[in-house]
Amino acid sequence: MTSAADSSASASGALLTGEFAFTDANFREIARIAKAEAGIDLPQSKATLVYSRLAKRLRALGIRSFSDYCTTVRENDDERNSMIAALTTNVTRFFREPHHFEHLRKSIIEPIAESARRGNRVRLWSAACSTGQEPYSMALTVLSVIPEAASLDVRILATDLNPHVVAHGRRGCYQKEEVADVPAGLRSSWFGPDPENPGGSTLRVDDDVRSLISFQELNLMGAWRFKGPFDAIFCRNVVIYFDRETQNTVWSRLTSLLKENGALYIGHSERVAGQATALLTTDGITTYRKKNGRPS
Ligand SMILES: C[S@@+](CC[C@H](N)C(=O)[O-])C[C@H]1O[C@@H](n2cnc3c(N)ncnc32)[C@H](O)[C@@H]1O
């Protein structure tokens, strides 16, 4: 495959040349759909990435060019969804940015533990959960303070646009090397053999952890069927793919579902901006708390 700078390619309208013809018009159509359906912003600098992620779809479908693929996507909602899923970046790991889980434990879970034991409701949300390592890290943090959480009114909502990663999270099986990121005490208490692969390279999260979490498909661009209010929301490393205006809308919507004093955790390269800032105060690196009372 050659670069967009290839002069003969640009003369013929091709953006990239390679196994499949890929024109500027194809890229623009794909970028328009990704933006409209999932908020994902694809500048032309991402053309190579789009090509390589979608080439797998073309091969799987036996399609010979991106023009034919665009026709399929126009006519077939399922393929449109598969295209969006293929364009998502799902990198994640257990206890990614550990300071957020420290904050969750000390500033959110420990202060409400007694109230939870009396039967009061605790709700957390992982709003772009990928393959589940983030909501499981949240659940393990809760269990480190309230080991009996599964028998209380404590629930974690874990959502993502991509159905494949949601299914992976729901299954709760991970390579042993990945699980090595989990602190040793929590690892030995809450992981066991994978029943489908006993003695193999994967471990499964125990049922008491899994039962705390509800994995569901949800597009942050669409309607949200959850009302909260949430004690804490993790929305990390997803709005980075959205344009500024879309980011600000997401921050406002998330903030409106937080309890007073509830925490919002965001990715290391993200910042809350727009209207939500009037309702939030910073409480550490990429950690925000919802203010009490009316916006100032
Ligand atoms: C890089 S992962 C972040 C996972 C986790 N939050 C973390 O920080 O480790 C980004 C996730 O956002 C999801 N995503 C992208 N656009 C989305 C949208 N519009 N609605 C919901 N999820 C979306 C992707 O499917 C992907 O799993």
The ligand as an ORCA input file, in Angstrom:
! r2SCAN-3c Opt
* xyz 0 1
  C      -9.721      2.896     24.239
  S     -11.185      2.095     24.794
  C     -11.256      2.672     26.471
  C     -11.566      1.565     27.442
  C     -11.514      1.978     28.919
  N     -12.454      3.027     29.206
  C     -10.120      2.394     29.306
  O      -9.869      3.576     29.470
  O      -9.269      1.508     29.451
  C     -12.444      3.090     23.998
  C     -13.796      2.393     23.928
  O     -14.786      3.349     23.561
  C     -15.760      2.689     22.773
  N     -16.542      3.689     22.024
  C     -16.148      4.421     20.947
  N     -17.136      5.216     20.532
  C     -18.187      4.989     21.372
  C     -19.520      5.500     21.447
  N     -19.957      6.405     20.591
  N     -20.314      5.025     22.423
  C     -19.889      4.084     23.298
  N     -18.638      3.565     23.266
  C     -17.805      4.009     22.309
  C     -14.962      1.740     21.914
  O     -15.746      0.674     21.420
  C     -13.864      1.301     22.888
  O     -14.155      0.063     23.488
*
